[in-house]
Amino acid sequence: MNGLTIVLAALVLGVFSADRKCTTDKDCLAGHKCNGQICAARTECPMRGLPIAKPGCKVVEYLNDMNCPMPKVVCP
């Protein structure tokens, strides 16, 4: 049972740690750019901290004027 858990954990880590392949910036997620056929984080985008939402509110992601993903708290 422990061996199966280790194999599954290694498989999950291998899949999620793989670099995204790209040919243009449009192939990458928001906030990333194509650099040598691998999607890399854009250095001009600030590091994002997760804001704390009040009860009943939610945190959504939007693209700012530099096309960087930023969090925003939205309340009804």
C-alpha positions as CSV (number, residue, x, y, z in Angstrom):
1,M,0.0,0.0,0.0
2,N,2.8,2.4,0.9
3,G,4.6,1.6,-2.4
4,L,1.5,2.5,-4.4
5,T,1.2,5.8,-2.5
6,I,4.8,6.7,-3.3
7,V,4.3,5.8,-7.0
8,L,1.2,7.9,-7.3
9,A,2.8,10.8,-5.5
10,A,5.8,10.6,-7.9
11,L,3.5,10.5,-10.9
12,V,1.5,13.5,-9.8
13,L,4.6,15.5,-9.1
14,G,6.1,14.6,-12.5
15,V,3.0,15.7,-14.3
16,F,2.5,19.0,-12.6
17,S,6.2,19.9,-12.6
18,A,6.5,19.5,-16.4
19,D,7.2,22.7,-18.3
20,R,4.5,24.0,-20.7
21,K,5.8,23.9,-24.3
22,C,5.1,27.0,-26.5
23,T,5.8,28.7,-29.7
24,T,4.2,32.1,-29.0
25,D,3.1,34.0,-25.8
26,K,-0.5,33.1,-26.6
27,D,0.3,29.4,-25.9
28,C,1.1,30.3,-22.2
29,L,-1.2,31.1,-19.3
30,A,-1.8,34.7,-18.3
31,G,1.2,36.2,-16.6
32,H,3.6,33.9,-18.5
33,K,5.6,34.4,-21.7
34,C,7.2,32.0,-24.1
35,N,11.0,31.9,-23.5
36,G,13.0,29.4,-25.5
37,Q,9.8,27.3,-26.2
38,I,9.0,27.0,-22.5
39,C,6.4,29.1,-20.7
40,A,8.1,31.1,-18.0
41,A,6.7,33.7,-15.4
42,R,6.9,37.2,-16.7
43,T,9.3,39.2,-14.6
44,E,7.4,42.5,-15.1
45,C,4.4,40.9,-13.2
46,P,4.4,41.6,-9.5
47,M,4.3,38.7,-7.0
48,R,0.7,38.1,-6.1
49,G,-0.5,37.8,-2.5
50,L,-3.9,36.4,-1.8
51,P,-6.2,39.0,-0.3
52,I,-8.5,38.1,2.6
53,A,-12.1,38.1,1.6
54,K,-14.8,39.0,4.1
55,P,-17.6,36.5,4.6
56,G,-19.9,36.5,1.6
57,C,-17.2,37.9,-0.7
58,K,-15.0,36.0,-3.1
59,V,-11.6,36.5,-4.6
60,V,-11.5,36.6,-8.4
61,E,-8.6,37.0,-10.8
62,Y,-8.4,39.7,-13.5
63,L,-5.8,40.9,-15.9
64,N,-4.4,44.4,-15.2
65,D,-3.2,46.9,-17.9
66,M,0.2,44.9,-18.2
67,N,-1.8,41.7,-18.9
68,C,-0.7,40.3,-15.5
69,P,-3.1,38.3,-13.4
70,M,-4.1,40.0,-10.2
71,P,-6.5,39.0,-7.4
72,K,-9.5,41.2,-6.6
73,V,-12.1,40.9,-3.8
74,V,-15.7,41.0,-5.1
75,C,-18.6,41.5,-2.7
76,P,-22.3,41.3,-3.6
